Amino acid sequence: MREIRRDIFRAVGKADALCVTTNGGIRRDGLAVMGRGVALRAKNLFPGIDRTLAELITRNGNIVQPLLETSGTTILAFPVKPAFSVANRDLSNVVTHLRHQFRPGDRIPGFASIAWPSIVAESARQLRALADQRQWRLVALPPAGSGNGQLEWSSVRPLLAEHLDDRFVVCHL
């Protein structure tokens, strides 16, 4: 796995695939929750991607999966958060800007959850398998779970590096 300083969306048209970090949440209107970070940028760049993601989550679950193709690049969902979880006693599993909205034991939507290291690791494993299957030579991904997922990059990096070889490039802004 390599790391560079570059806007991930500059990889469109250059990389075989580009990962968009996601959660498993689907809103009442049937659209996937893509409200911050790389997901929000993808939603703004690719109209309808939130509907596609919601349909795929409903059909296949919260997994790494292709969302669309553009300029020769496959845009993928890369889950880092669950569809929902339960707020723990000290609310430390809730993103800091939303902690005031929850109490211990509350069901919290995935977008309000801190990213789960286990989901990040499983997504990296699934991404590697898909890249092997499709014979991709270059795959771009953000520092998964360490932005709006609020995990420390120093703890996420080894989870990704365990599964991802030099075909995979983490794009830091």
Chimera marker file (.cmm) of the C-alpha trace (Angstrom):
<marker_set name="trace">
<marker id="1" x="0.000" y="0.000" z="0.000" r="1" g="1" b="0" radius="0.5"/>
<marker id="2" x="1.261" y="3.413" z="-0.958" r="1" g="1" b="0" radius="0.5"/>
<marker id="3" x="0.297" y="6.817" z="0.401" r="1" g="1" b="0" radius="0.5"/>
<marker id="4" x="0.228" y="10.130" z="-1.440" r="1" g="1" b="0" radius="0.5"/>
<marker id="5" x="-1.025" y="13.665" z="-0.851" r="1" g="1" b="0" radius="0.5"/>
<marker id="6" x="-3.667" y="14.217" z="-3.503" r="1" g="1" b="0" radius="0.5"/>
<marker id="7" x="-7.382" y="14.782" z="-3.892" r="1" g="1" b="0" radius="0.5"/>
<marker id="8" x="-8.772" y="11.275" z="-4.404" r="1" g="1" b="0" radius="0.5"/>
<marker id="9" x="-11.145" y="12.406" z="-7.147" r="1" g="1" b="0" radius="0.5"/>
<marker id="10" x="-8.164" y="13.312" z="-9.343" r="1" g="1" b="0" radius="0.5"/>
<marker id="11" x="-7.797" y="9.525" z="-9.758" r="1" g="1" b="0" radius="0.5"/>
<marker id="12" x="-10.998" y="9.319" z="-11.838" r="1" g="1" b="0" radius="0.5"/>
<marker id="13" x="-9.954" y="8.359" z="-15.340" r="1" g="1" b="0" radius="0.5"/>
<marker id="14" x="-6.533" y="7.200" z="-14.125" r="1" g="1" b="0" radius="0.5"/>
<marker id="15" x="-7.248" y="4.499" z="-11.533" r="1" g="1" b="0" radius="0.5"/>
<marker id="16" x="-9.077" y="1.264" z="-12.268" r="1" g="1" b="0" radius="0.5"/>
<marker id="17" x="-11.166" y="1.823" z="-9.146" r="1" g="1" b="0" radius="0.5"/>
<marker id="18" x="-11.811" y="4.515" z="-6.551" r="1" g="1" b="0" radius="0.5"/>
<marker id="19" x="-13.250" y="3.834" z="-3.098" r="1" g="1" b="0" radius="0.5"/>
<marker id="20" x="-15.851" y="5.989" z="-1.397" r="1" g="1" b="0" radius="0.5"/>
<marker id="21" x="-16.084" y="5.432" z="2.354" r="1" g="1" b="0" radius="0.5"/>
<marker id="22" x="-19.643" y="4.662" z="3.423" r="1" g="1" b="0" radius="0.5"/>
<marker id="23" x="-21.885" y="3.562" z="6.258" r="1" g="1" b="0" radius="0.5"/>
<marker id="24" x="-24.768" y="1.138" z="5.964" r="1" g="1" b="0" radius="0.5"/>
<marker id="25" x="-27.465" y="3.720" z="6.631" r="1" g="1" b="0" radius="0.5"/>
<marker id="26" x="-30.506" y="4.240" z="4.417" r="1" g="1" b="0" radius="0.5"/>
<marker id="27" x="-32.731" y="7.278" z="5.000" r="1" g="1" b="0" radius="0.5"/>
<marker id="28" x="-36.528" y="7.203" z="5.146" r="1" g="1" b="0" radius="0.5"/>
<marker id="29" x="-36.665" y="8.491" z="1.561" r="1" g="1" b="0" radius="0.5"/>
<marker id="30" x="-34.797" y="5.403" z="0.376" r="1" g="1" b="0" radius="0.5"/>
<marker id="31" x="-31.450" y="7.093" z="-0.277" r="1" g="1" b="0" radius="0.5"/>
<marker id="32" x="-28.173" y="6.065" z="1.335" r="1" g="1" b="0" radius="0.5"/>
<marker id="33" x="-26.728" y="8.406" z="3.927" r="1" g="1" b="0" radius="0.5"/>
<marker id="34" x="-23.802" y="10.179" z="2.235" r="1" g="1" b="0" radius="0.5"/>
<marker id="35" x="-23.660" y="13.400" z="4.229" r="1" g="1" b="0" radius="0.5"/>
<marker id="36" x="-19.994" y="14.154" z="4.897" r="1" g="1" b="0" radius="0.5"/>
<marker id="37" x="-16.469" y="13.784" z="3.577" r="1" g="1" b="0" radius="0.5"/>
<marker id="38" x="-15.655" y="11.646" z="0.546" r="1" g="1" b="0" radius="0.5"/>
<marker id="39" x="-19.210" y="10.241" z="0.442" r="1" g="1" b="0" radius="0.5"/>
<marker id="40" x="-20.766" y="13.711" z="0.212" r="1" g="1" b="0" radius="0.5"/>
<marker id="41" x="-18.317" y="14.711" z="-2.505" r="1" g="1" b="0" radius="0.5"/>
<marker id="42" x="-19.186" y="11.544" z="-4.448" r="1" g="1" b="0" radius="0.5"/>
<marker id="43" x="-22.900" y="12.257" z="-4.061" r="1" g="1" b="0" radius="0.5"/>
<marker id="44" x="-22.368" y="15.751" z="-5.449" r="1" g="1" b="0" radius="0.5"/>
<marker id="45" x="-20.153" y="14.573" z="-8.314" r="1" g="1" b="0" radius="0.5"/>
<marker id="46" x="-22.263" y="11.566" z="-9.313" r="1" g="1" b="0" radius="0.5"/>
<marker id="47" x="-25.995" y="12.320" z="-9.036" r="1" g="1" b="0" radius="0.5"/>
<marker id="48" x="-27.999" y="9.229" z="-8.090" r="1" g="1" b="0" radius="0.5"/>
<marker id="49" x="-25.094" y="7.405" z="-6.441" r="1" g="1" b="0" radius="0.5"/>
<marker id="50" x="-26.950" y="7.602" z="-3.098" r="1" g="1" b="0" radius="0.5"/>
<marker id="51" x="-29.951" y="5.769" z="-4.594" r="1" g="1" b="0" radius="0.5"/>
<marker id="52" x="-27.678" y="3.159" z="-6.186" r="1" g="1" b="0" radius="0.5"/>
<marker id="53" x="-25.846" y="2.598" z="-2.887" r="1" g="1" b="0" radius="0.5"/>
<marker id="54" x="-29.138" y="2.219" z="-0.987" r="1" g="1" b="0" radius="0.5"/>
<marker id="55" x="-30.413" y="-0.350" z="-3.494" r="1" g="1" b="0" radius="0.5"/>
<marker id="56" x="-27.154" y="-2.311" z="-3.307" r="1" g="1" b="0" radius="0.5"/>
<marker id="57" x="-27.057" y="-2.251" z="0.503" r="1" g="1" b="0" radius="0.5"/>
<marker id="58" x="-30.655" y="-3.527" z="0.535" r="1" g="1" b="0" radius="0.5"/>
<marker id="59" x="-29.832" y="-6.280" z="-1.958" r="1" g="1" b="0" radius="0.5"/>
<marker id="60" x="-26.290" y="-7.307" z="-0.959" r="1" g="1" b="0" radius="0.5"/>
<marker id="61" x="-25.604" y="-5.809" z="2.462" r="1" g="1" b="0" radius="0.5"/>
<marker id="62" x="-23.047" y="-3.290" z="3.687" r="1" g="1" b="0" radius="0.5"/>
<marker id="63" x="-20.090" y="-4.595" z="1.644" r="1" g="1" b="0" radius="0.5"/>
<marker id="64" x="-17.459" y="-3.406" z="-0.816" r="1" g="1" b="0" radius="0.5"/>
<marker id="65" x="-19.303" y="-3.235" z="-4.125" r="1" g="1" b="0" radius="0.5"/>
<marker id="66" x="-19.241" y="-1.307" z="-7.413" r="1" g="1" b="0" radius="0.5"/>
<marker id="67" x="-21.573" y="1.684" z="-7.571" r="1" g="1" b="0" radius="0.5"/>
<marker id="68" x="-20.892" y="3.059" z="-11.054" r="1" g="1" b="0" radius="0.5"/>
<marker id="69" x="-18.313" y="3.410" z="-13.828" r="1" g="1" b="0" radius="0.5"/>
<marker id="70" x="-17.055" y="6.737" z="-15.068" r="1" g="1" b="0" radius="0.5"/>
<marker id="71" x="-14.155" y="7.557" z="-17.393" r="1" g="1" b="0" radius="0.5"/>
<marker id="72" x="-12.873" y="3.994" z="-17.084" r="1" g="1" b="0" radius="0.5"/>
<marker id="73" x="-12.854" y="4.088" z="-13.268" r="1" g="1" b="0" radius="0.5"/>
<marker id="74" x="-15.140" y="1.914" z="-11.142" r="1" g="1" b="0" radius="0.5"/>
<marker id="75" x="-16.492" y="3.815" z="-8.134" r="1" g="1" b="0" radius="0.5"/>
<marker id="76" x="-16.817" y="1.469" z="-5.141" r="1" g="1" b="0" radius="0.5"/>
<marker id="77" x="-18.520" y="1.586" z="-1.766" r="1" g="1" b="0" radius="0.5"/>
<marker id="78" x="-15.976" y="0.944" z="1.000" r="1" g="1" b="0" radius="0.5"/>
<marker id="79" x="-17.870" y="0.541" z="4.297" r="1" g="1" b="0" radius="0.5"/>
<marker id="80" x="-16.248" y="1.870" z="7.453" r="1" g="1" b="0" radius="0.5"/>
<marker id="81" x="-19.354" y="2.165" z="9.650" r="1" g="1" b="0" radius="0.5"/>
<marker id="82" x="-22.372" y="-0.044" z="10.386" r="1" g="1" b="0" radius="0.5"/>
<marker id="83" x="-25.994" y="0.675" z="9.506" r="1" g="1" b="0" radius="0.5"/>
<marker id="84" x="-26.596" y="1.314" z="13.217" r="1" g="1" b="0" radius="0.5"/>
<marker id="85" x="-25.131" y="0.566" z="16.626" r="1" g="1" b="0" radius="0.5"/>
<marker id="86" x="-25.920" y="1.186" z="20.282" r="1" g="1" b="0" radius="0.5"/>
<marker id="87" x="-24.391" y="4.124" z="22.153" r="1" g="1" b="0" radius="0.5"/>
<marker id="88" x="-22.066" y="2.911" z="24.876" r="1" g="1" b="0" radius="0.5"/>
<marker id="89" x="-21.982" y="4.206" z="28.450" r="1" g="1" b="0" radius="0.5"/>
<marker id="90" x="-19.608" y="7.119" z="27.812" r="1" g="1" b="0" radius="0.5"/>
<marker id="91" x="-20.797" y="7.779" z="24.214" r="1" g="1" b="0" radius="0.5"/>
<marker id="92" x="-17.230" y="7.267" z="23.000" r="1" g="1" b="0" radius="0.5"/>
<marker id="93" x="-18.558" y="5.270" z="20.019" r="1" g="1" b="0" radius="0.5"/>
<marker id="94" x="-20.541" y="8.313" z="18.789" r="1" g="1" b="0" radius="0.5"/>
<marker id="95" x="-18.865" y="10.949" z="16.596" r="1" g="1" b="0" radius="0.5"/>
<marker id="96" x="-18.030" y="13.972" z="18.724" r="1" g="1" b="0" radius="0.5"/>
<marker id="97" x="-20.235" y="16.508" z="16.917" r="1" g="1" b="0" radius="0.5"/>
<marker id="98" x="-23.358" y="14.356" z="17.499" r="1" g="1" b="0" radius="0.5"/>
<marker id="99" x="-22.788" y="13.117" z="21.075" r="1" g="1" b="0" radius="0.5"/>
<marker id="100" x="-25.172" y="15.723" z="22.462" r="1" g="1" b="0" radius="0.5"/>
<marker id="101" x="-28.038" y="14.009" z="20.582" r="1" g="1" b="0" radius="0.5"/>
<marker id="102" x="-27.692" y="10.587" z="22.222" r="1" g="1" b="0" radius="0.5"/>
<marker id="103" x="-27.777" y="8.894" z="25.597" r="1" g="1" b="0" radius="0.5"/>
<marker id="104" x="-26.152" y="5.618" z="26.640" r="1" g="1" b="0" radius="0.5"/>
<marker id="105" x="-28.102" y="2.677" z="25.238" r="1" g="1" b="0" radius="0.5"/>
<marker id="106" x="-29.691" y="4.675" z="22.408" r="1" g="1" b="0" radius="0.5"/>
<marker id="107" x="-29.745" y="3.121" z="18.955" r="1" g="1" b="0" radius="0.5"/>
<marker id="108" x="-27.529" y="5.335" z="16.818" r="1" g="1" b="0" radius="0.5"/>
<marker id="109" x="-27.501" y="5.490" z="13.011" r="1" g="1" b="0" radius="0.5"/>
<marker id="110" x="-24.300" y="4.424" z="11.278" r="1" g="1" b="0" radius="0.5"/>
<marker id="111" x="-23.408" y="7.955" z="10.193" r="1" g="1" b="0" radius="0.5"/>
<marker id="112" x="-23.311" y="8.958" z="13.881" r="1" g="1" b="0" radius="0.5"/>
<marker id="113" x="-21.047" y="6.068" z="14.820" r="1" g="1" b="0" radius="0.5"/>
<marker id="114" x="-17.282" y="6.135" z="15.089" r="1" g="1" b="0" radius="0.5"/>
<marker id="115" x="-15.845" y="3.923" z="12.314" r="1" g="1" b="0" radius="0.5"/>
<marker id="116" x="-15.357" y="0.303" z="13.343" r="1" g="1" b="0" radius="0.5"/>
<marker id="117" x="-11.850" y="-1.100" z="12.892" r="1" g="1" b="0" radius="0.5"/>
<marker id="118" x="-13.374" y="-4.522" z="12.196" r="1" g="1" b="0" radius="0.5"/>
<marker id="119" x="-15.457" y="-3.110" z="9.315" r="1" g="1" b="0" radius="0.5"/>
<marker id="120" x="-12.441" y="-1.245" z="7.901" r="1" g="1" b="0" radius="0.5"/>
<marker id="121" x="-10.356" y="-4.452" z="7.987" r="1" g="1" b="0" radius="0.5"/>
<marker id="122" x="-13.117" y="-6.547" z="6.391" r="1" g="1" b="0" radius="0.5"/>
<marker id="123" x="-13.627" y="-3.922" z="3.677" r="1" g="1" b="0" radius="0.5"/>
<marker id="124" x="-9.881" y="-3.982" z="2.928" r="1" g="1" b="0" radius="0.5"/>
<marker id="125" x="-10.043" y="-7.783" z="2.614" r="1" g="1" b="0" radius="0.5"/>
<marker id="126" x="-13.049" y="-7.562" z="0.278" r="1" g="1" b="0" radius="0.5"/>
<marker id="127" x="-11.388" y="-4.823" z="-1.773" r="1" g="1" b="0" radius="0.5"/>
<marker id="128" x="-8.262" y="-6.933" z="-2.250" r="1" g="1" b="0" radius="0.5"/>
<marker id="129" x="-10.341" y="-9.912" z="-3.395" r="1" g="1" b="0" radius="0.5"/>
<marker id="130" x="-12.291" y="-7.767" z="-5.874" r="1" g="1" b="0" radius="0.5"/>
<marker id="131" x="-9.087" y="-6.185" z="-7.231" r="1" g="1" b="0" radius="0.5"/>
<marker id="132" x="-7.566" y="-9.639" z="-7.680" r="1" g="1" b="0" radius="0.5"/>
<marker id="133" x="-10.695" y="-10.915" z="-9.425" r="1" g="1" b="0" radius="0.5"/>
<marker id="134" x="-10.903" y="-7.933" z="-11.783" r="1" g="1" b="0" radius="0.5"/>
<marker id="135" x="-7.129" y="-7.678" z="-12.231" r="1" g="1" b="0" radius="0.5"/>
<marker id="136" x="-7.028" y="-4.017" z="-11.265" r="1" g="1" b="0" radius="0.5"/>
<marker id="137" x="-3.583" y="-2.429" z="-11.295" r="1" g="1" b="0" radius="0.5"/>
<marker id="138" x="-4.404" y="0.849" z="-9.510" r="1" g="1" b="0" radius="0.5"/>
<marker id="139" x="-7.022" y="1.436" z="-6.811" r="1" g="1" b="0" radius="0.5"/>
<marker id="140" x="-7.389" y="4.754" z="-4.958" r="1" g="1" b="0" radius="0.5"/>
<marker id="141" x="-8.897" y="5.008" z="-1.501" r="1" g="1" b="0" radius="0.5"/>
<marker id="142" x="-9.100" y="7.641" z="1.212" r="1" g="1" b="0" radius="0.5"/>
<marker id="143" x="-7.573" y="7.074" z="4.662" r="1" g="1" b="0" radius="0.5"/>
<marker id="144" x="-10.634" y="4.961" z="5.499" r="1" g="1" b="0" radius="0.5"/>
<marker id="145" x="-12.267" y="5.634" z="8.846" r="1" g="1" b="0" radius="0.5"/>
<marker id="146" x="-9.815" y="8.314" z="9.920" r="1" g="1" b="0" radius="0.5"/>
<marker id="147" x="-11.707" y="11.374" z="8.686" r="1" g="1" b="0" radius="0.5"/>
<marker id="148" x="-15.354" y="11.572" z="9.683" r="1" g="1" b="0" radius="0.5"/>
<marker id="149" x="-14.987" y="8.084" z="11.137" r="1" g="1" b="0" radius="0.5"/>
<marker id="150" x="-12.719" y="9.664" z="13.774" r="1" g="1" b="0" radius="0.5"/>
<marker id="151" x="-10.257" y="6.779" z="14.067" r="1" g="1" b="0" radius="0.5"/>
<marker id="152" x="-6.561" y="7.613" z="14.298" r="1" g="1" b="0" radius="0.5"/>
<marker id="153" x="-4.702" y="7.002" z="11.026" r="1" g="1" b="0" radius="0.5"/>
<marker id="154" x="-1.947" y="5.310" z="13.034" r="1" g="1" b="0" radius="0.5"/>
<marker id="155" x="-4.460" y="2.615" z="14.041" r="1" g="1" b="0" radius="0.5"/>
<marker id="156" x="-6.156" y="2.345" z="10.621" r="1" g="1" b="0" radius="0.5"/>
<marker id="157" x="-3.000" y="2.118" z="8.520" r="1" g="1" b="0" radius="0.5"/>
<marker id="158" x="-1.985" y="-1.372" z="9.756" r="1" g="1" b="0" radius="0.5"/>
<marker id="159" x="-5.528" y="-2.672" z="9.176" r="1" g="1" b="0" radius="0.5"/>
<marker id="160" x="-5.305" y="-1.644" z="5.529" r="1" g="1" b="0" radius="0.5"/>
<marker id="161" x="-1.645" y="-2.548" z="5.031" r="1" g="1" b="0" radius="0.5"/>
<marker id="162" x="-2.321" y="-6.118" z="6.149" r="1" g="1" b="0" radius="0.5"/>
<marker id="163" x="-4.496" y="-6.661" z="3.057" r="1" g="1" b="0" radius="0.5"/>
<marker id="164" x="-3.456" y="-4.073" z="0.464" r="1" g="1" b="0" radius="0.5"/>
<marker id="165" x="-0.332" y="-4.243" z="-1.715" r="1" g="1" b="0" radius="0.5"/>
<marker id="166" x="1.271" y="-1.548" z="-3.884" r="1" g="1" b="0" radius="0.5"/>
<marker id="167" x="-1.666" y="-1.487" z="-6.311" r="1" g="1" b="0" radius="0.5"/>
<marker id="168" x="-3.567" y="0.406" z="-3.616" r="1" g="1" b="0" radius="0.5"/>
<marker id="169" x="-2.920" y="4.104" z="-3.074" r="1" g="1" b="0" radius="0.5"/>
<marker id="170" x="-4.265" y="5.984" z="-0.063" r="1" g="1" b="0" radius="0.5"/>
<marker id="171" x="-4.935" y="9.588" z="-1.047" r="1" g="1" b="0" radius="0.5"/>
<marker id="172" x="-4.546" y="12.025" z="1.841" r="1" g="1" b="0" radius="0.5"/>
<marker id="173" x="-5.772" y="15.574" z="1.336" r="1" g="1" b="0" radius="0.5"/>
<link id1="1" id2="2" r="1" g="1" b="0" radius="0.2"/>
<link id1="2" id2="3" r="1" g="1" b="0" radius="0.2"/>
<link id1="3" id2="4" r="1" g="1" b="0" radius="0.2"/>
<link id1="4" id2="5" r="1" g="1" b="0" radius="0.2"/>
<link id1="5" id2="6" r="1" g="1" b="0" radius="0.2"/>
<link id1="6" id2="7" r="1" g="1" b="0" radius="0.2"/>
<link id1="7" id2="8" r="1" g="1" b="0" radius="0.2"/>
<link id1="8" id2="9" r="1" g="1" b="0" radius="0.2"/>
<link id1="9" id2="10" r="1" g="1" b="0" radius="0.2"/>
<link id1="10" id2="11" r="1" g="1" b="0" radius="0.2"/>
<link id1="11" id2="12" r="1" g="1" b="0" radius="0.2"/>
<link id1="12" id2="13" r="1" g="1" b="0" radius="0.2"/>
<link id1="13" id2="14" r="1" g="1" b="0" radius="0.2"/>
<link id1="14" id2="15" r="1" g="1" b="0" radius="0.2"/>
<link id1="15" id2="16" r="1" g="1" b="0" radius="0.2"/>
<link id1="16" id2="17" r="1" g="1" b="0" radius="0.2"/>
<link id1="17" id2="18" r="1" g="1" b="0" radius="0.2"/>
<link id1="18" id2="19" r="1" g="1" b="0" radius="0.2"/>
<link id1="19" id2="20" r="1" g="1" b="0" radius="0.2"/>
<link id1="20" id2="21" r="1" g="1" b="0" radius="0.2"/>
<link id1="21" id2="22" r="1" g="1" b="0" radius="0.2"/>
<link id1="22" id2="23" r="1" g="1" b="0" radius="0.2"/>
<link id1="23" id2="24" r="1" g="1" b="0" radius="0.2"/>
<link id1="24" id2="25" r="1" g="1" b="0" radius="0.2"/>
<link id1="25" id2="26" r="1" g="1" b="0" radius="0.2"/>
<link id1="26" id2="27" r="1" g="1" b="0" radius="0.2"/>
<link id1="27" id2="28" r="1" g="1" b="0" radius="0.2"/>
<link id1="28" id2="29" r="1" g="1" b="0" radius="0.2"/>
<link id1="29" id2="30" r="1" g="1" b="0" radius="0.2"/>
<link id1="30" id2="31" r="1" g="1" b="0" radius="0.2"/>
<link id1="31" id2="32" r="1" g="1" b="0" radius="0.2"/>
<link id1="32" id2="33" r="1" g="1" b="0" radius="0.2"/>
<link id1="33" id2="34" r="1" g="1" b="0" radius="0.2"/>
<link id1="34" id2="35" r="1" g="1" b="0" radius="0.2"/>
<link id1="35" id2="36" r="1" g="1" b="0" radius="0.2"/>
<link id1="36" id2="37" r="1" g="1" b="0" radius="0.2"/>
<link id1="37" id2="38" r="1" g="1" b="0" radius="0.2"/>
<link id1="38" id2="39" r="1" g="1" b="0" radius="0.2"/>
<link id1="39" id2="40" r="1" g="1" b="0" radius="0.2"/>
<link id1="40" id2="41" r="1" g="1" b="0" radius="0.2"/>
<link id1="41" id2="42" r="1" g="1" b="0" radius="0.2"/>
<link id1="42" id2="43" r="1" g="1" b="0" radius="0.2"/>
<link id1="43" id2="44" r="1" g="1" b="0" radius="0.2"/>
<link id1="44" id2="45" r="1" g="1" b="0" radius="0.2"/>
<link id1="45" id2="46" r="1" g="1" b="0" radius="0.2"/>
<link id1="46" id2="47" r="1" g="1" b="0" radius="0.2"/>
<link id1="47" id2="48" r="1" g="1" b="0" radius="0.2"/>
<link id1="48" id2="49" r="1" g="1" b="0" radius="0.2"/>
<link id1="49" id2="50" r="1" g="1" b="0" radius="0.2"/>
<link id1="50" id2="51" r="1" g="1" b="0" radius="0.2"/>
<link id1="51" id2="52" r="1" g="1" b="0" radius="0.2"/>
<link id1="52" id2="53" r="1" g="1" b="0" radius="0.2"/>
<link id1="53" id2="54" r="1" g="1" b="0" radius="0.2"/>
<link id1="54" id2="55" r="1" g="1" b="0" radius="0.2"/>
<link id1="55" id2="56" r="1" g="1" b="0" radius="0.2"/>
<link id1="56" id2="57" r="1" g="1" b="0" radius="0.2"/>
<link id1="57" id2="58" r="1" g="1" b="0" radius="0.2"/>
<link id1="58" id2="59" r="1" g="1" b="0" radius="0.2"/>
<link id1="59" id2="60" r="1" g="1" b="0" radius="0.2"/>
<link id1="60" id2="61" r="1" g="1" b="0" radius="0.2"/>
<link id1="61" id2="62" r="1" g="1" b="0" radius="0.2"/>
<link id1="62" id2="63" r="1" g="1" b="0" radius="0.2"/>
<link id1="63" id2="64" r="1" g="1" b="0" radius="0.2"/>
<link id1="64" id2="65" r="1" g="1" b="0" radius="0.2"/>
<link id1="65" id2="66" r="1" g="1" b="0" radius="0.2"/>
<link id1="66" id2="67" r="1" g="1" b="0" radius="0.2"/>
<link id1="67" id2="68" r="1" g="1" b="0" radius="0.2"/>
<link id1="68" id2="69" r="1" g="1" b="0" radius="0.2"/>
<link id1="69" id2="70" r="1" g="1" b="0" radius="0.2"/>
<link id1="70" id2="71" r="1" g="1" b="0" radius="0.2"/>
<link id1="71" id2="72" r="1" g="1" b="0" radius="0.2"/>
<link id1="72" id2="73" r="1" g="1" b="0" radius="0.2"/>
<link id1="73" id2="74" r="1" g="1" b="0" radius="0.2"/>
<link id1="74" id2="75" r="1" g="1" b="0" radius="0.2"/>
<link id1="75" id2="76" r="1" g="1" b="0" radius="0.2"/>
<link id1="76" id2="77" r="1" g="1" b="0" radius="0.2"/>
<link id1="77" id2="78" r="1" g="1" b="0" radius="0.2"/>
<link id1="78" id2="79" r="1" g="1" b="0" radius="0.2"/>
<link id1="79" id2="80" r="1" g="1" b="0" radius="0.2"/>
<link id1="80" id2="81" r="1" g="1" b="0" radius="0.2"/>
<link id1="81" id2="82" r="1" g="1" b="0" radius="0.2"/>
<link id1="82" id2="83" r="1" g="1" b="0" radius="0.2"/>
<link id1="83" id2="84" r="1" g="1" b="0" radius="0.2"/>
<link id1="84" id2="85" r="1" g="1" b="0" radius="0.2"/>
<link id1="85" id2="86" r="1" g="1" b="0" radius="0.2"/>
<link id1="86" id2="87" r="1" g="1" b="0" radius="0.2"/>
<link id1="87" id2="88" r="1" g="1" b="0" radius="0.2"/>
<link id1="88" id2="89" r="1" g="1" b="0" radius="0.2"/>
<link id1="89" id2="90" r="1" g="1" b="0" radius="0.2"/>
<link id1="90" id2="91" r="1" g="1" b="0" radius="0.2"/>
<link id1="91" id2="92" r="1" g="1" b="0" radius="0.2"/>
<link id1="92" id2="93" r="1" g="1" b="0" radius="0.2"/>
<link id1="93" id2="94" r="1" g="1" b="0" radius="0.2"/>
<link id1="94" id2="95" r="1" g="1" b="0" radius="0.2"/>
<link id1="95" id2="96" r="1" g="1" b="0" radius="0.2"/>
<link id1="96" id2="97" r="1" g="1" b="0" radius="0.2"/>
<link id1="97" id2="98" r="1" g="1" b="0" radius="0.2"/>
<link id1="98" id2="99" r="1" g="1" b="0" radius="0.2"/>
<link id1="99" id2="100" r="1" g="1" b="0" radius="0.2"/>
<link id1="100" id2="101" r="1" g="1" b="0" radius="0.2"/>
<link id1="101" id2="102" r="1" g="1" b="0" radius="0.2"/>
<link id1="102" id2="103" r="1" g="1" b="0" radius="0.2"/>
<link id1="103" id2="104" r="1" g="1" b="0" radius="0.2"/>
<link id1="104" id2="105" r="1" g="1" b="0" radius="0.2"/>
<link id1="105" id2="106" r="1" g="1" b="0" radius="0.2"/>
<link id1="106" id2="107" r="1" g="1" b="0" radius="0.2"/>
<link id1="107" id2="108" r="1" g="1" b="0" radius="0.2"/>
<link id1="108" id2="109" r="1" g="1" b="0" radius="0.2"/>
<link id1="109" id2="110" r="1" g="1" b="0" radius="0.2"/>
<link id1="110" id2="111" r="1" g="1" b="0" radius="0.2"/>
<link id1="111" id2="112" r="1" g="1" b="0" radius="0.2"/>
<link id1="112" id2="113" r="1" g="1" b="0" radius="0.2"/>
<link id1="113" id2="114" r="1" g="1" b="0" radius="0.2"/>
<link id1="114" id2="115" r="1" g="1" b="0" radius="0.2"/>
<link id1="115" id2="116" r="1" g="1" b="0" radius="0.2"/>
<link id1="116" id2="117" r="1" g="1" b="0" radius="0.2"/>
<link id1="117" id2="118" r="1" g="1" b="0" radius="0.2"/>
<link id1="118" id2="119" r="1" g="1" b="0" radius="0.2"/>
<link id1="119" id2="120" r="1" g="1" b="0" radius="0.2"/>
<link id1="120" id2="121" r="1" g="1" b="0" radius="0.2"/>
<link id1="121" id2="122" r="1" g="1" b="0" radius="0.2"/>
<link id1="122" id2="123" r="1" g="1" b="0" radius="0.2"/>
<link id1="123" id2="124" r="1" g="1" b="0" radius="0.2"/>
<link id1="124" id2="125" r="1" g="1" b="0" radius="0.2"/>
<link id1="125" id2="126" r="1" g="1" b="0" radius="0.2"/>
<link id1="126" id2="127" r="1" g="1" b="0" radius="0.2"/>
<link id1="127" id2="128" r="1" g="1" b="0" radius="0.2"/>
<link id1="128" id2="129" r="1" g="1" b="0" radius="0.2"/>
<link id1="129" id2="130" r="1" g="1" b="0" radius="0.2"/>
<link id1="130" id2="131" r="1" g="1" b="0" radius="0.2"/>
<link id1="131" id2="132" r="1" g="1" b="0" radius="0.2"/>
<link id1="132" id2="133" r="1" g="1" b="0" radius="0.2"/>
<link id1="133" id2="134" r="1" g="1" b="0" radius="0.2"/>
<link id1="134" id2="135" r="1" g="1" b="0" radius="0.2"/>
<link id1="135" id2="136" r="1" g="1" b="0" radius="0.2"/>
<link id1="136" id2="137" r="1" g="1" b="0" radius="0.2"/>
<link id1="137" id2="138" r="1" g="1" b="0" radius="0.2"/>
<link id1="138" id2="139" r="1" g="1" b="0" radius="0.2"/>
<link id1="139" id2="140" r="1" g="1" b="0" radius="0.2"/>
<link id1="140" id2="141" r="1" g="1" b="0" radius="0.2"/>
<link id1="141" id2="142" r="1" g="1" b="0" radius="0.2"/>
<link id1="142" id2="143" r="1" g="1" b="0" radius="0.2"/>
<link id1="143" id2="144" r="1" g="1" b="0" radius="0.2"/>
<link id1="144" id2="145" r="1" g="1" b="0" radius="0.2"/>
<link id1="145" id2="146" r="1" g="1" b="0" radius="0.2"/>
<link id1="146" id2="147" r="1" g="1" b="0" radius="0.2"/>
<link id1="147" id2="148" r="1" g="1" b="0" radius="0.2"/>
<link id1="148" id2="149" r="1" g="1" b="0" radius="0.2"/>
<link id1="149" id2="150" r="1" g="1" b="0" radius="0.2"/>
<link id1="150" id2="151" r="1" g="1" b="0" radius="0.2"/>
<link id1="151" id2="152" r="1" g="1" b="0" radius="0.2"/>
<link id1="152" id2="153" r="1" g="1" b="0" radius="0.2"/>
<link id1="153" id2="154" r="1" g="1" b="0" radius="0.2"/>
<link id1="154" id2="155" r="1" g="1" b="0" radius="0.2"/>
<link id1="155" id2="156" r="1" g="1" b="0" radius="0.2"/>
<link id1="156" id2="157" r="1" g="1" b="0" radius="0.2"/>
<link id1="157" id2="158" r="1" g="1" b="0" radius="0.2"/>
<link id1="158" id2="159" r="1" g="1" b="0" radius="0.2"/>
<link id1="159" id2="160" r="1" g="1" b="0" radius="0.2"/>
<link id1="160" id2="161" r="1" g="1" b="0" radius="0.2"/>
<link id1="161" id2="162" r="1" g="1" b="0" radius="0.2"/>
<link id1="162" id2="163" r="1" g="1" b="0" radius="0.2"/>
<link id1="163" id2="164" r="1" g="1" b="0" radius="0.2"/>
<link id1="164" id2="165" r="1" g="1" b="0" radius="0.2"/>
<link id1="165" id2="166" r="1" g="1" b="0" radius="0.2"/>
<link id1="166" id2="167" r="1" g="1" b="0" radius="0.2"/>
<link id1="167" id2="168" r="1" g="1" b="0" radius="0.2"/>
<link id1="168" id2="169" r="1" g="1" b="0" radius="0.2"/>
<link id1="169" id2="170" r="1" g="1" b="0" radius="0.2"/>
<link id1="170" id2="171" r="1" g="1" b="0" radius="0.2"/>
<link id1="171" id2="172" r="1" g="1" b="0" radius="0.2"/>
<link id1="172" id2="173" r="1" g="1" b="0" radius="0.2"/>
</marker_set>
